[in-house]
Amino acid sequence: MSPSPFIVEWIERIARERRGHARALDVAMGRGRHALRLARAGFRTFGVDISLEAVRAAMEEGRREGARVEGWCADLTAHPLPRDRFDLVVVSRYLQRDLFPALRAAVVPGGVVVYETFTIHQRALGRPPTSPDHLLEPGELRQHFDGFEVECYEEVLAPDATARLVARSRSSSKASAGRETLPG
């Protein structure tokens, strides 16, 4: 599967804005279609997925390309994300509603979340997913980032029915005390 044009566009925009040692996380990265883009754009890139095979494949592809991806295998229903750690968090075609607080907490002050996943209108297209557990209600994605500065929000019906969001956490004058160590 090729990378999402929406996510690629925002990776490139944010990469131009964030020079230096910006950290990015690809959540439910699969075989790394977005993690590799993040690494190529200059981010120190991390990815997490439940599939060890997928994590290994993404890391190996990164090595072949000279685009380092640091990955770890975890079930996000059981293992938390690091807090206050990333300048950019990317989520594509993945919905775990109880993960939203952790996604919000994973970004540093001023950090950005780029999120794209299916809405309930996907059912009308006759293609998966069809379970309500994997489909957003209208406006739901935006509500999960209440209090963030929403830079882009849209719901589209083609080629898939998706909600797309780019949201920046509010800057804080206080630096976070004691950043957590990443799995490794």
FILO-51222 format. One record per residue: x, y, z of N, C-alpha, C in turn; residue number from 1. Coordinates in steps of 0.001 Angstrom, whole numbers, plus 500000, padded with zeros to 6 digits. Atoms other than C-alpha are relative to their C-alpha. Layout:
BEGIN
n.x X&n.y Y&n.z Z&ca.x X&ca.y Y&ca.z Z&c.x X&c.y Y&c.z Z&k NUM
...
// end
This chain:
BEGIN
n.x 500839&n.y 498827&n.z 500000&ca.x 500000&ca.y 500000&ca.z 500000&c.x 500889&c.y 501243&c.z 500000&k 1
n.x 499188&n.y 498790&n.z 500089&ca.x 501347&ca.y 503411&ca.z 499099&c.x 499610&c.y 500980&c.z 501113&k 2
n.x 500273&n.y 499025&n.z 498945&ca.x 501579&ca.y 506295&ca.z 501569&c.x 498805&c.y 500892&c.z 499651&k 3
n.x 501109&n.y 499070&n.z 500171&ca.x 498619&ca.y 508616&ca.z 502058&c.x 500529&c.y 501344&c.z 499511&k 4
n.x 499553&n.y 498682&n.z 500474&ca.x 499075&ca.y 511797&ca.z 499984&c.x 499782&c.y 501099&c.z 501054&k 5
n.x 500278&n.y 499022&n.z 498941&ca.x 497482&ca.y 513800&ca.z 502833&c.x 501107&c.y 499971&c.z 501052&k 6
n.x 498979&n.y 500120&n.z 498958&ca.x 499951&ca.y 512459&ca.z 505393&c.x 501369&c.y 500401&c.z 499466&k 7
n.x 498712&n.y 499627&n.z 500593&ca.x 502939&ca.y 512832&ca.z 503067&c.x 500116&c.y 501521&c.z 499894&k 8
n.x 499981&n.y 498535&n.z 500114&ca.x 502023&ca.y 516468&ca.z 502395&c.x 500303&c.y 500645&c.z 501353&k 9
n.x 499794&n.y 499408&n.z 498677&ca.x 501899&ca.y 517223&ca.z 506127&c.x 501351&c.y 499622&c.z 500592&k 10
n.x 498644&n.y 500349&n.z 499559&ca.x 505100&ca.y 515307&ca.z 506876&c.x 500988&c.y 500998&c.z 499411&k 11
n.x 499083&n.y 499079&n.z 500667&ca.x 506873&ca.y 517503&ca.z 504339&c.x 499880&c.y 501418&c.z 500558&k 12
n.x 500202&n.y 498660&n.z 499428&ca.x 505335&ca.y 520719&ca.z 505717&c.x 500643&c.y 500118&c.z 501378&k 13
n.x 499500&n.y 499958&n.z 498626&ca.x 506224&ca.y 519885&ca.z 509292&c.x 501520&c.y 499827&c.z 500022&k 14
n.x 498544&n.y 500168&n.z 500086&ca.x 509736&ca.y 518750&ca.z 508321&c.x 500667&c.y 501331&c.z 499680&k 15
n.x 499428&n.y 498691&n.z 500331&ca.x 510377&ca.y 522196&ca.z 506801&c.x 499972&c.y 500926&c.z 501219&k 16
n.x 500167&n.y 499159&n.z 498810&ca.x 509176&ca.y 523813&ca.z 510024&c.x 500925&c.y 499578&c.z 501138&k 17
n.x 499244&n.y 500545&n.z 498864&ca.x 511093&ca.y 521561&ca.z 512423&c.x 501374&c.y 499560&c.z 499538&k 18
n.x 498623&n.y 500354&n.z 500350&ca.x 514801&ca.y 521586&ca.z 511796&c.x 500663&c.y 499348&c.z 501205&k 19
n.x 499245&n.y 500559&n.z 498886&ca.x 517244&ca.y 519597&ca.z 513872&c.x 499599&c.y 498587&c.z 500336&k 20
n.x 500198&n.y 501361&n.z 499518&ca.x 516523&ca.y 516561&ca.z 515964&c.x 498548&c.y 499703&c.z 500338&k 21
n.x 501422&n.y 500244&n.z 499750&ca.x 512734&ca.y 516389&ca.z 515701&c.x 499728&c.y 498496&c.z 500002&k 22
n.x 500367&n.y 501413&n.z 499876&ca.x 511265&ca.y 513064&ca.z 516755&c.x 498581&c.y 499792&c.z 499474&k 23
n.x 501320&n.y 500331&n.z 500533&ca.x 508348&ca.y 511433&ca.z 514986&c.x 499659&c.y 498559&c.z 500343&k 24
n.x 500512&n.y 501340&n.z 499707&ca.x 506212&ca.y 508404&ca.z 515816&c.x 498919&c.y 499649&c.z 499001&k 25
n.x 501034&n.y 500560&n.z 500866&ca.x 504219&ca.y 506313&ca.z 513354&c.x 499304&c.y 498909&c.z 500808&k 26
n.x 500784&n.y 500924&n.z 499176&ca.x 501475&ca.y 504531&ca.z 515333&c.x 499319&c.y 498983&c.z 499091&k 27
n.x 500546&n.y 501087&n.z 500818&ca.x 500335&ca.y 501145&ca.z 513984&c.x 500623&c.y 500086&c.z 498606&k 28
n.x 499257&n.y 499679&n.z 501216&ca.x 503029&ca.y 501584&ca.z 511356&c.x 499962&c.y 498930&c.z 498925&k 29
n.x 499966&n.y 501052&n.z 501005&ca.x 502597&ca.y 498255&ca.z 509608&c.x 501421&c.y 499821&c.z 499490&k 30
n.x 498683&n.y 500222&n.z 500601&ca.x 505479&ca.y 497774&ca.z 507193&c.x 500752&c.y 501307&c.z 499745&k 31
n.x 499238&n.y 498757&n.z 499972&ca.x 506476&ca.y 501435&ca.z 507506&c.x 499781&c.y 500973&c.z 498869&k 32
n.x 500190&n.y 499097&n.z 501134&ca.x 504931&ca.y 503260&ca.z 504559&c.x 500138&c.y 501465&c.z 500391&k 33
n.x 499825&n.y 498615&n.z 499551&ca.x 504779&ca.y 506485&ca.z 506604&c.x 501268&c.y 500183&c.z 500814&k 34
n.x 498762&n.y 499902&n.z 499216&ca.x 507690&ca.y 505757&ca.z 508954&c.x 501189&c.y 500263&c.z 499077&k 35
n.x 498909&n.y 499783&n.z 500946&ca.x 510013&ca.y 505574&ca.z 505958&c.x 499985&c.y 501426&c.z 499454&k 36
n.x 500121&n.y 498613&n.z 500460&ca.x 508703&ca.y 508924&ca.z 504692&c.x 500488&c.y 500968&c.z 501073&k 37
n.x 499548&n.y 499162&n.z 498891&ca.x 509287&ca.y 510431&ca.z 508125&c.x 501529&c.y 500011&c.z 500074&k 38
n.x 498537&n.y 500101&n.z 499928&ca.x 512882&ca.y 509157&ca.z 508191&c.x 500651&c.y 500724&c.z 498832&k 39
n.x 499448&n.y 499314&n.z 501176&ca.x 513542&ca.y 510404&ca.z 504649&c.x 499897&c.y 501512&c.z 500128&k 40
n.x 500209&n.y 498555&n.z 499816&ca.x 512202&ca.y 513828&ca.z 505691&c.x 500894&c.y 500575&c.z 501100&k 41
n.x 499042&n.y 499521&n.z 499019&ca.x 514842&ca.y 514023&ca.z 508421&c.x 499590&c.y 499847&c.z 501451&k 42
n.x 500417&n.y 500227&n.z 498616&ca.x 512886&ca.y 513028&ca.z 511516&c.x 500762&c.y 498822&c.z 500597&k 43
n.x 499567&n.y 501195&n.z 499270&ca.x 514369&ca.y 510726&ca.z 514115&c.x 498709&c.y 499211&c.z 500183&k 44
n.x 501273&n.y 500691&n.z 500178&ca.x 511715&ca.y 508132&ca.z 513448&c.x 499877&c.y 498746&c.z 500839&k 45
n.x 500380&n.y 501164&n.z 499203&ca.x 510060&ca.y 505624&ca.z 515728&c.x 498685&c.y 499479&c.z 499454&k 46
n.x 501260&n.y 500584&n.z 500425&ca.x 507288&ca.y 503218&ca.z 514855&c.x 499623&c.y 498877&c.z 500926&k 47
n.x 500511&n.y 501060&n.z 499140&ca.x 505115&ca.y 500866&ca.z 516831&c.x 498893&c.y 499265&c.z 499260&k 48
n.x 501044&n.y 500827&n.z 500606&ca.x 502953&ca.y 497986&ca.z 515644&c.x 499893&c.y 498713&c.z 500802&k 49
n.x 500214&n.y 501262&n.z 499285&ca.x 501483&ca.y 494798&ca.z 517086&c.x 500708&c.y 498840&c.z 499304&k 50
n.x 499385&n.y 501073&n.z 500781&ca.x 503102&ca.y 492728&ca.z 514323&c.x 501520&c.y 500115&c.z 500001&k 51
n.x 498542&n.y 500016&n.z 499985&ca.x 506736&ca.y 491873&ca.z 514956&c.x 500542&c.y 499890&c.z 498577&k 52
n.x 499568&n.y 500143&n.z 501398&ca.x 507085&ca.y 490815&ca.z 511311&c.x 499956&c.y 501345&c.z 499275&k 53
n.x 500119&n.y 498691&n.z 500650&ca.x 505851&ca.y 494232&ca.z 510138&c.x 501060&c.y 500968&c.z 500507&k 54
n.x 498985&n.y 499113&n.z 499420&ca.x 508158&ca.y 496104&ca.z 512543&c.x 501367&c.y 499667&c.z 499414&k 55
n.x 498706&n.y 500409&n.z 500566&ca.x 511153&ca.y 494090&ca.z 511357&c.x 500118&c.y 500399&c.z 498539&k 56
n.x 499970&n.y 499649&n.z 501424&ca.x 510223&ca.y 494670&ca.z 507707&c.x 500226&c.y 501502&c.z 499819&k 57
n.x 499832&n.y 498548&n.z 500104&ca.x 509963&ca.y 498444&ca.z 508223&c.x 501425&c.y 500401&c.z 500350&k 58
n.x 498637&n.y 499670&n.z 499592&ca.x 513292&ca.y 498598&ca.z 510039&c.x 501014&c.y 499558&c.z 498938&k 59
n.x 499089&n.y 500516&n.z 501037&ca.x 515005&ca.y 496477&ca.z 507378&c.x 499929&c.y 500868&c.z 498741&k 60
n.x 500138&n.y 499135&n.z 501177&ca.x 513594&ca.y 498588&ca.z 504536&c.x 500708&c.y 501332&c.z 500252&k 61
n.x 499293&n.y 498775&n.z 499650&ca.x 514873&ca.y 501671&ca.z 506339&c.x 501504&c.y 499838&c.z 499889&k 62
n.x 498556&n.y 500264&n.z 500101&ca.x 518335&ca.y 500133&ca.z 506631&c.x 500444&c.y 499951&c.z 498541&k 63
n.x 499644&n.y 500100&n.z 501431&ca.x 518355&ca.y 499305&ca.z 502911&c.x 500052&c.y 501379&c.z 499346&k 64
n.x 500081&n.y 498663&n.z 500598&ca.x 517426&ca.y 502902&ca.z 502078&c.x 500898&c.y 501020&c.z 500685&k 65
n.x 499233&n.y 499027&n.z 499233&ca.x 519691&ca.y 504526&ca.z 504647&c.x 499111&c.y 500975&c.z 500751&k 66
n.x 500971&n.y 499176&n.z 499275&ca.x 516592&ca.y 505912&ca.z 506405&c.x 499627&c.y 499247&c.z 501275&k 67
n.x 500148&n.y 500765&n.z 498760&ca.x 516716&ca.y 504736&ca.z 510016&c.x 498602&c.y 500130&c.z 500606&k 68
n.x 501270&n.y 500090&n.z 499288&ca.x 513457&ca.y 503613&ca.z 511621&c.x 500236&c.y 499136&c.z 501225&k 69
n.x 499905&n.y 500752&n.z 498759&ca.x 513539&ca.y 502556&ca.z 515251&c.x 498600&c.y 499516&c.z 500342&k 70
n.x 501332&n.y 500538&n.z 499787&ca.x 510629&ca.y 500221&ca.z 515864&c.x 499906&c.y 499138&c.z 501230&k 71
n.x 500248&n.y 500956&n.z 498930&ca.x 509077&ca.y 498297&ca.z 518658&c.x 498631&c.y 499387&c.z 499799&k 72
n.x 501222&n.y 500776&n.z 500120&ca.x 506391&ca.y 495691&ca.z 518813&c.x 499233&c.y 500122&c.z 501315&k 73
n.x 500816&n.y 499865&n.z 498791&ca.x 503547&ca.y 496371&ca.z 521258&c.x 498529&c.y 499956&c.z 499639&k 74
n.x 501457&n.y 499948&n.z 500070&ca.x 499852&ca.y 495834&ca.z 521734&c.x 499600&c.y 501274&c.z 500728&k 75
n.x 500292&n.y 498697&n.z 499404&ca.x 498680&ca.y 499396&ca.z 522329&c.x 498784&c.y 499976&c.z 500920&k 76
n.x 501078&n.y 500123&n.z 499008&ca.x 495673&ca.y 498135&ca.z 524280&c.x 500577&c.y 499661&c.z 501366&k 77
n.x 499382&n.y 500424&n.z 498737&ca.x 498115&ca.y 496914&ca.z 526938&c.x 501234&c.y 500811&c.z 500376&k 78
n.x 498745&n.y 499291&n.z 499731&ca.x 501264&ca.y 499053&ca.z 526606&c.x 499848&c.y 501478&c.z 499628&k 79
n.x 500177&n.y 498565&n.z 500277&ca.x 501270&ca.y 502856&ca.z 526871&c.x 501066&c.y 500548&c.z 499060&k 80
n.x 499029&n.y 499254&n.z 500793&ca.x 502958&ca.y 505255&ca.z 524512&c.x 500818&c.y 500881&c.z 500942&k 81
n.x 499217&n.y 499048&n.z 499202&ca.x 505790&ca.y 507403&ca.z 525869&c.x 499292&c.y 501358&c.z 500030&k 82
n.x 500632&n.y 498689&n.z 499847&ca.x 504546&ca.y 510775&ca.z 527163&c.x 500991&c.y 501119&c.z 499650&k 83
n.x 499255&n.y 498763&n.z 500231&ca.x 505727&ca.y 514198&ca.z 526004&c.x 501333&c.y 499733&c.z 499304&k 84
n.x 498774&n.y 500503&n.z 500608&ca.x 508230&ca.y 512713&ca.z 523588&c.x 500189&c.y 500380&c.z 498530&k 85
n.x 499902&n.y 499887&n.z 501456&ca.x 507432&ca.y 513455&ca.z 519938&c.x 499570&c.y 501372&c.z 499500&k 86
n.x 500369&n.y 498760&n.z 500677&ca.x 507337&ca.y 516518&ca.z 517731&c.x 498867&c.y 499754&c.z 499017&k 87
n.x 501030&n.y 500367&n.z 500969&ca.x 505074&ca.y 514664&ca.z 515319&c.x 499560&c.y 498569&c.z 500267&k 88
n.x 500576&n.y 501346&n.z 499900&ca.x 502747&ca.y 511681&ca.z 515721&c.x 499081&c.y 499826&c.z 498796&k 89
n.x 500788&n.y 500322&n.z 501189&ca.x 501227&ca.y 510082&ca.z 512619&c.x 499189&c.y 498734&c.z 500277&k 90
n.x 500872&n.y 501174&n.z 499904&ca.x 498260&ca.y 507707&ca.z 512642&c.x 499212&c.y 499917&c.z 498704&k 91
n.x 500702&n.y 500180&n.z 501267&ca.x 496808&ca.y 506286&ca.z 509438&c.x 499250&c.y 498678&c.z 499989&k 92
n.x 500850&n.y 501189&n.z 500160&ca.x 493932&ca.y 503864&ca.z 508955&c.x 500023&c.y 499105&c.z 501232&k 93
n.x 500003&n.y 500730&n.z 498741&ca.x 493898&ca.y 502867&ca.z 512601&c.x 499124&c.y 500759&c.z 500977&k 94
n.x 500871&n.y 499380&n.z 499013&ca.x 491268&ca.y 503523&ca.z 515237&c.x 499937&c.y 499133&c.z 501248&k 95
n.x 500102&n.y 500599&n.z 498668&ca.x 491569&ca.y 502632&ca.z 518894&c.x 499583&c.y 501160&c.z 500902&k 96
n.x 500528&n.y 498818&n.z 499319&ca.x 489338&ca.y 505071&ca.z 520744&c.x 500642&c.y 500276&c.z 501350&k 97
n.x 499404&n.y 499743&n.z 498685&ca.x 490909&ca.y 504574&ca.z 524160&c.x 501463&c.y 500452&c.z 499900&k 98
n.x 498626&n.y 499549&n.z 500205&ca.x 494293&ca.y 505558&ca.z 522657&c.x 500095&c.y 501522&c.z 499846&k 99
n.x 499941&n.y 498559&n.z 500247&ca.x 493338&ca.y 509200&ca.z 522037&c.x 500687&c.y 500784&c.z 501122&k 100
n.x 499270&n.y 499255&n.z 498960&ca.x 494479&ca.y 510475&ca.z 525473&c.x 501514&c.y 499777&c.z 499925&k 101
n.x 498564&n.y 500293&n.z 500111&ca.x 497853&ca.y 508748&ca.z 524986&c.x 500617&c.y 500695&c.z 498784&k 102
n.x 499495&n.y 499295&n.z 501179&ca.x 498239&ca.y 510238&ca.z 521499&c.x 500185&c.y 501478&c.z 500314&k 103
n.x 499908&n.y 498589&n.z 499608&ca.x 497545&ca.y 513703&ca.z 522887&c.x 501207&c.y 500223&c.z 500915&k 104
n.x 498916&n.y 499863&n.z 499029&ca.x 500050&ca.y 513141&ca.z 525696&c.x 501371&c.y 499686&c.z 499404&k 105
n.x 498719&n.y 500413&n.z 500592&ca.x 502747&ca.y 511716&ca.z 523389&c.x 500744&c.y 501159&c.z 499350&k 106
n.x 499328&n.y 498880&n.z 500666&ca.x 503451&ca.y 515052&ca.z 521691&c.x 500510&c.y 501018&c.z 501014&k 107
n.x 499426&n.y 498924&n.z 499189&ca.x 505666&ca.y 517742&ca.z 523178&c.x 499135&c.y 501245&c.z 499829&k 108
n.x 500714&n.y 498740&n.z 500225&ca.x 504204&ca.y 521229&ca.z 523678&c.x 500358&c.y 500572&c.z 498627&k 109
n.x 499800&n.y 499531&n.z 501364&ca.x 503747&ca.y 522608&ca.z 520184&c.x 500128&c.y 498883&c.z 498984&k 110
n.x 499914&n.y 501154&n.z 500896&ca.x 503929&ca.y 519075&ca.z 518736&c.x 498708&c.y 499809&c.z 499216&k 111
n.x 501099&n.y 500149&n.z 500951&ca.x 501631&ca.y 517943&ca.z 515948&c.x 499572&c.y 498547&c.z 499888&k 112
n.x 500571&n.y 501307&n.z 500309&ca.x 499313&ca.y 514980&ca.z 515419&c.x 499385&c.y 500095&c.z 498610&k 113
n.x 500610&n.y 500122&n.z 501328&ca.x 498463&ca.y 514031&ca.z 511827&c.x 499277&c.y 498659&c.z 499999&k 114
n.x 500836&n.y 501191&n.z 499836&ca.x 495605&ca.y 511543&ca.z 511781&c.x 499048&c.y 499891&c.z 498818&k 115
n.x 500933&n.y 500253&n.z 501097&ca.x 493619&ca.y 509970&ca.z 508962&c.x 499452&c.y 498585&c.z 500160&k 116
n.x 500598&n.y 501332&n.z 499948&ca.x 491155&ca.y 507098&ca.z 509279&c.x 498558&c.y 500046&c.z 499519&k 117
n.x 501314&n.y 500173&n.z 500611&ca.x 487810&ca.y 505816&ca.z 508105&c.x 498857&c.y 500540&c.z 500855&k 118
n.x 501235&n.y 499580&n.z 499341&ca.x 484378&ca.y 507215&ca.z 508919&c.x 498883&c.y 499001&c.z 499684&k 119
n.x 501144&n.y 500907&n.z 500208&ca.x 480999&ca.y 505475&ca.z 509059&c.x 499515&c.y 500000&c.z 498553&k 120
n.x 500421&n.y 499941&n.z 501408&ca.x 480403&ca.y 506555&ca.z 505453&c.x 500740&c.y 498990&c.z 499128&k 121
n.x 499271&n.y 501035&n.z 500737&ca.x 482909&ca.y 503884&ca.z 504380&c.x 499083&c.y 498819&c.z 499685&k 122
n.x 500923&n.y 501133&n.z 500234&ca.x 480117&ca.y 501296&ca.z 504721&c.x 499264&c.y 500138&c.z 498672&k 123
n.x 500750&n.y 499764&n.z 501237&ca.x 478243&ca.y 502889&ca.z 501797&c.x 500843&c.y 499691&c.z 498765&k 124
n.x 499114&n.y 500296&n.z 501133&ca.x 481286&ca.y 502276&ca.z 499575&c.x 500148&c.y 498496&c.z 499767&k 125
n.x 499948&n.y 501453&n.z 500159&ca.x 481011&ca.y 498512&ca.z 500142&c.x 501381&c.y 499397&c.z 500181&k 126
n.x 498645&n.y 500496&n.z 499750&ca.x 484647&ca.y 498158&ca.z 501232&c.x 500272&c.y 500070&c.z 501500&k 127
n.x 499657&n.y 499950&n.z 498577&ca.x 486124&ca.y 497368&ca.z 504634&c.x 500781&c.y 501268&c.z 500329&k 128
n.x 500661&n.y 500669&n.z 498884&ca.x 486258&ca.y 498309&ca.z 507362&c.x 498514&c.y 500353&c.z 500064&k 129
n.x 501436&n.y 499756&n.z 499858&ca.x 482579&ca.y 498042&ca.z 508237&c.x 499543&c.y 499994&c.z 501460&k 130
n.x 500356&n.y 500046&n.z 498582&ca.x 482606&ca.y 497497&ca.z 512013&c.x 499983&c.y 501400&c.z 500594&k 131
n.x 500033&n.y 498684&n.z 499351&ca.x 481537&ca.y 500552&ca.z 514050&c.x 501224&c.y 500248&c.z 500897&k 132
n.x 498795&n.y 499853&n.z 499175&ca.x 484593&ca.y 499870&ca.z 516244&c.x 501164&c.y 500610&c.z 499217&k 133
n.x 498904&n.y 499523&n.z 500841&ca.x 486788&ca.y 500874&ca.z 513295&c.x 499610&c.y 501188&c.z 499121&k 134
n.x 500493&n.y 498885&n.z 500810&ca.x 484753&ca.y 503778&ca.z 511907&c.x 499625&c.y 501180&c.z 500890&k 135
n.x 500308&n.y 498785&n.z 499255&ca.x 484564&ca.y 507337&ca.z 513192&c.x 498614&c.y 500529&c.z 499665&k 136
n.x 501250&n.y 499274&n.z 500208&ca.x 481290&ca.y 509166&ca.z 513623&c.x 500343&c.y 501382&c.z 499429&k 137
n.x 499724&n.y 498651&n.z 500508&ca.x 480949&ca.y 512566&ca.z 511909&c.x 500478&c.y 500926&c.z 501130&k 138
n.x 499458&n.y 499052&n.z 499038&ca.x 483058&ca.y 515148&ca.z 513758&c.x 500738&c.y 499386&c.z 501180&k 139
n.x 499400&n.y 500652&n.z 498833&ca.x 484398&ca.y 512567&ca.z 516214&c.x 501503&c.y 500252&c.z 500120&k 140
n.x 498542&n.y 499839&n.z 499938&ca.x 488082&ca.y 512881&ca.z 515311&c.x 500360&c.y 501383&c.z 500540&k 141
n.x 499727&n.y 498627&n.z 499543&ca.x 488057&ca.y 516637&ca.z 515818&c.x 499729&c.y 500131&c.z 501500&k 142
n.x 500347&n.y 499922&n.z 498577&ca.x 486380&ca.y 516239&ca.z 519219&c.x 501094&c.y 499396&c.z 500879&k 143
n.x 498939&n.y 500643&n.z 499212&ca.x 489182&ca.y 513947&ca.z 520420&c.x 501217&c.y 500915&c.z 500183&k 144
n.x 498874&n.y 499077&n.z 499886&ca.x 491623&ca.y 516839&ca.z 519925&c.x 499532&c.y 501390&c.z 500432&k 145
n.x 500471&n.y 498763&n.z 499400&ca.x 489606&ca.y 519497&ca.z 521704&c.x 501115&c.y 500575&c.z 500877&k 146
n.x 498919&n.y 499369&n.z 499250&ca.x 492050&ca.y 521987&ca.z 523210&c.x 501292&c.y 500103&c.z 499201&k 147
n.x 498868&n.y 499860&n.z 500920&ca.x 494592&ca.y 521486&ca.z 520406&c.x 499622&c.y 501069&c.z 498967&k 148
n.x 500237&n.y 499071&n.z 501095&ca.x 494982&ca.y 524055&ca.z 517641&c.x 499837&c.y 499170&c.z 498727&k 149
n.x 500253&n.y 500798&n.z 501200&ca.x 493372&ca.y 522398&ca.z 514608&c.x 500412&c.y 500810&c.z 498778&k 150
n.x 499498&n.y 499321&n.z 501192&ca.x 495295&ca.y 523398&ca.z 511490&c.x 499296&c.y 499530&c.z 498738&k 151
n.x 500720&n.y 500545&n.z 501151&ca.x 493346&ca.y 521175&ca.z 509114&c.x 499035&c.y 498939&c.z 500507&k 152
n.x 500960&n.y 501062&n.z 499704&ca.x 490201&ca.y 519106&ca.z 509449&c.x 499061&c.y 499886&c.z 498824&k 153
n.x 500953&n.y 500236&n.z 501069&ca.x 488123&ca.y 517520&ca.z 506743&c.x 499515&c.y 498566&c.z 500069&k 154
n.x 500537&n.y 501346&n.z 500189&ca.x 485903&ca.y 514556&ca.z 506107&c.x 499684&c.y 499879&c.z 498522&k 155
n.x 500165&n.y 500192&n.z 501435&ca.x 485964&ca.y 513204&ca.z 502569&c.x 499326&c.y 498664&c.z 499733&k 156
n.x 500715&n.y 501221&n.z 500369&ca.x 483979&ca.y 510522&ca.z 500749&c.x 500704&c.y 499194&c.z 498920&k 157
n.x 499307&n.y 500718&n.z 501066&ca.x 486445&ca.y 509538&ca.z 498023&c.x 501493&c.y 500302&c.z 500078&k 158
n.x 500345&n.y 501337&n.z 500467&ca.x 488467&ca.y 507570&ca.z 497300&c.x 499460&c.y 499102&c.z 501114&k 159
n.x 500599&n.y 500673&n.z 498855&ca.x 487642&ca.y 506302&ca.z 500804&c.x 499345&c.y 501062&c.z 500859&k 160
n.x 500655&n.y 499081&n.z 499071&ca.x 485418&ca.y 507860&ca.z 503445&c.x 500888&c.y 500131&c.z 501231&k 161
n.x 499052&n.y 499813&n.z 498907&ca.x 487941&ca.y 509305&ca.z 505856&c.x 499833&c.y 501375&c.z 500653&k 162
n.x 499827&n.y 498728&n.z 499296&ca.x 488382&ca.y 512008&ca.z 508449&c.x 501493&c.y 500244&c.z 500068&k 163
n.x 498586&n.y 499621&n.z 500010&ca.x 491689&ca.y 513887&ca.z 508299&c.x 500189&c.y 501192&c.z 500917&k 164
n.x 499773&n.y 498948&n.z 499016&ca.x 493134&ca.y 516044&ca.z 511015&c.x 501480&c.y 500287&c.z 500148&k 165
n.x 498675&n.y 499569&n.z 499596&ca.x 496258&ca.y 518036&ca.z 511723&c.x 499757&c.y 500918&c.z 501185&k 166
n.x 500242&n.y 499236&n.z 498776&ca.x 496294&ca.y 519341&ca.z 515297&c.x 501299&c.y 500177&c.z 500763&k 167
n.x 498776&n.y 499649&n.z 499273&ca.x 499014&ca.y 521080&ca.z 517288&c.x 499648&c.y 500189&c.z 501474&k 168
n.x 500210&n.y 499802&n.z 498567&ca.x 499261&ca.y 520819&ca.z 521052&c.x 500373&c.y 501438&c.z 500344&k 169
n.x 499728&n.y 498619&n.z 499585&ca.x 499258&ca.y 524148&ca.z 522798&c.x 501401&c.y 500071&c.z 500591&k 170
n.x 498649&n.y 499815&n.z 499461&ca.x 502727&ca.y 525436&ca.z 523584&c.x 499915&c.y 500293&c.z 501481&k 171
n.x 499913&n.y 499768&n.z 498572&ca.x 503746&ca.y 525546&ca.z 527179&c.x 501362&c.y 500582&c.z 500303&k 172
n.x 498706&n.y 499430&n.z 499646&ca.x 506449&ca.y 527640&ca.z 528735&c.x 500799&c.y 499060&c.z 500889&k 173
n.x 499309&n.y 500959&n.z 499135&ca.x 507243&ca.y 524763&ca.z 531067&c.x 500451&c.y 498806&c.z 499175&k 174
n.x 499506&n.y 501221&n.z 500638&ca.x 509437&ca.y 522053&ca.z 529660&c.x 499590&c.y 498840&c.z 500882&k 175
n.x 500431&n.y 501145&n.z 499234&ca.x 508362&ca.y 518648&ca.z 530717&c.x 501145&c.y 499469&c.z 500844&k 176
n.x 498982&n.y 500536&n.z 499092&ca.x 510180&ca.y 517189&ca.z 533656&c.x 500164&c.y 498525&c.z 499749&k 177
n.x 499688&n.y 501421&n.z 500138&ca.x 511858&ca.y 513873&ca.z 532963&c.x 499299&c.y 499310&c.z 498876&k 178
n.x 500581&n.y 500722&n.z 501124&ca.x 511088&ca.y 512551&ca.z 529528&c.x 500208&c.y 498509&c.z 500185&k 179
n.x 499912&n.y 501452&n.z 499849&ca.x 510393&ca.y 508852&ca.z 529428&c.x 500952&c.y 499409&c.z 498981&k 180
n.x 499125&n.y 500712&n.z 500911&ca.x 512778&ca.y 506410&ca.z 527822&c.x 499160&c.y 499204&c.z 499023&k 181
n.x 500707&n.y 500757&n.z 501024&ca.x 511628&ca.y 504882&ca.z 524560&c.x 500354&c.y 498528&c.z 500105&k 182
n.x 499675&n.y 501432&n.z 500063&ca.x 511333&ca.y 501137&ca.z 524246&c.x 501107&c.y 499797&c.z 498982&k 183
n.x 498976&n.y 500096&n.z 500983&ca.x 514257&ca.y 499839&ca.z 522426&c.x 500659&c.y 498731&c.z 499896&k 184
// end
